[in-house]
Amino acid sequence: MKIITITLNPAIDKSTRVESVAPEKKLRCEKPVFEPGGGGINVSRAIKKLGGESCAWFLAGGHTGEKLGELLHHEGVSFRRFNCQESTRENLVVFEVSSRQEYRFGMPGPQVTEPEWRQLLQALEDLEEMPEFVIASGSNPPGVPDDFYARVADLAYKKGFKLIVDTSGAALMKAAGKGIYLLKPNLNELAALASKEVISSQEQEDLATQVLNEGKSQVLVVSLGPRGAMLASKEGFEYVVPPTVKQESAVGAGDSMVGAMVLKLQEGWPLSDVIRYGVAAGTAATMTPGSELCRKPDVDSIYEWLKARR
């Protein structure tokens, strides 16, 4: 498999709709939808929806871990499950119809032991045929050290695969360095990578250049929220601004973007087209309810719109 995703803290995402949210009242919700979730898992799901293939590696335990595998199998996503003792978490997304506001309830992950998280590193090191890309995405559950992604980066440097990391906080800071092909920070995370507390729009190119020159990543794709994304590489900078669309849910937009980008990187597309396809997928994901992610016809349509305006 040319693309592997790694998810340490997967989830079953349960989403529903209710007319209005109010305290101390019994809220009559619509029938819930259950979908597999977690950073890398959503990246693999997006790749599948866009016509590509990957293998989702993840830690999972208990009945919810079994259910997670069933949901991925139903979507046709290849996966490799690594067992942990405690049960996989469940998250809840509630869409309030009256206000069109979305409420997202994220639960803590299971307590993971050292032998459990070390399974993934050992399996990656033992692969006879290395993937072209590995995407390490999402948060760390309790028990996983902040430098886990940095250990994956060491393997990338040693084994020669291209590592894409999409995380935050201490895990991001420790991962940045040798072995990283692409990071996808937001503006605050970009400031932290450049050892700054705050960032202005006038500084973002200078700070991105600093991060690249310090060898923390070969490519940066900086999320700019509704303003799209900034690509920074040795070739320079490029901004991609998405069209205005009717938003249903922001869940999985970033993961859809990463999935679309890595798929096109693996197909050999130039970076300027890769980021446009990524922004198209992230935008398309906001058009779908709950944690459904992007739909390929929407992605292709938005991508053509972006290409026409370059």
Disulfide bonds with the S-S distance in Angstrom:
none
